[in-house]
Amino acid sequence: MSSILIKAATVVNEGRIFESDVFIKDGRIDRIAPHIDIRADKEINAEGKYLLPGCIDDQVHFREPGLTHKAEIYTESRAAVAGGITSFMEMPNTVPNTVTQELLEQKYAIAARRSLANYSFFIGATNDNLEEVLKTNPEDVCGIKIFMGSSTGNMLVDNERTLEGIFAKAPMLIATHCEDEATIRANMEAFKNQYGDNLEPFMHPLIRNTEACYKSSSFAVELAKRYNTRLHILHISTTKETDLFSNTINLADKRITAEACIHHLWFSDEDYAEKGNWIKWNPAVKTADDRHGIFQAVLDGKIDVIATDHAPHTIEEKSQPYIKAPSGGPLVQHALPAMLQFYHQGKISLEKIAEKMAHNPAICFRIQDRGFIREGYFADLVLADLNSSSAVERSNILSKCGWSPFEGYSFNSTITHTIVSGHLAYDKGQFFEQKMGERLKFVPVS
């Protein structure tokens, strides 16, 4: 494995910003020092650039197997790496659903051959696969995913006794999608009774409303407290939900944590008039007040992680009428540039971005030797030029679906280099695929 010397970088790590060289050898960070005079196979002049730990995205949908007309592990991992995401955790609502150990390992085998980024995959829970879920090895699988809201196939878990069984016996972190299905169905029926099938995208947050989210999230929290389960609630979309979480407990000791996604931090219901189905997600993008409340919860520590919920669909699918258009959109390529844009706007510090997108996912999921710029840790690193703009255009979108909710926007920053497990995978628009990413490993709870 080749060695890399990064010279004169401005390092952002663990609450500090400082100038340093970084020497990478055998896939790991060998030395961090102001001046390193050593011969390396590759030297990168990072003067004027910021070196951050590679982002760890704890929620993506890369669509393989079964939905590869939308995306593939290969295409989406490349888009992630180009955006500074060096590791991802992928969801089980593929076709077939990833609800057995055999199907789970099939996805790992695909990633070993095809993923430029480091990877892990959730095992999916259903109403009737508890025994299979409990076979999961917490040392090499990121967690158990429960859809407490509608999803593909048999993945809606709405049986209370089943949920209690999973929460009581889970040997590892449970990640939940929390929306109350009964509330959503009642709201949808009411809107259809009034408007027929002529529903519009701006109705989405009224159908999948605050009540649906809070009812489900609060129930998940109640179950986690009852059984002392390690719970991570994904894509918080309302201010009300943020009151369910604590900012007075050290993250490593938290039993209940939360995630915010880029789209809930960036867009609001005011954007449906322009963006329509292109910002149709579940949970829905809601009000500007909700957006502000979620952002504040990120800053004050109630929300621990920033991720994407990257969930691409084709242009044809998203171009259908609201009632038929699927929810979700591609975000991995532009997540870090979007957060750096918030930095330029004075809304968040670089240190906080590194904390929420790298340090905290590593802590929450107990990932071995990643998420920090530390000697001995894997070299998962991203270099960003904060003074070089990057426009989002159809011609430079890397996700297989070929579109982005950020189309037409120009970010003030550019990702120039991404290093994955010590391999220079991306360099100013060029990919180097001689080495694929590695399977993430986890420290089990003692």
Buried (B, 14 or more C-beta within 10 A) or exposed (E): EBBBBBBBBBBBBBEEBEEBBBBBBEBBBBBBEEEBEEEBEEBBEBEEBBBBBBBBBBBBBBBBBBBBEBBBBBBBBBBBBBBBBBBBBBBBBBEBBBBBBEBBEBBBEBBBEBBBBBBBBBBBBBBEBBEBBBEBEBEBBBBBBBBBBBBBBBBBBBEEEBBEBBBEEBBBBBBBBBBBBEBBEBBBEEBBEEEEEEBBBBBBBBBBBBBBBBBBBBBBBEBBEEBEBBBBBBBBBBBBBBEBBEBEEEBEEBBBBBBBBBBBBBBBBEBBEEBBBBBBBBBBBBBEEBBEBBBEBBBEBBBBBBBBBBBBBBEEBBBEEBBEBBBBBBBBBBBBBBBBBBBEEEBBBBBBBBBBBBBBBBBBBBBBBBBBBBEEBBBBBBBBBBEBEBEBEEEEBBBBBEBBBBBEBEBBBBBBBBBBBBBBBBBEEEBEEEBBBBBBBBEEEE
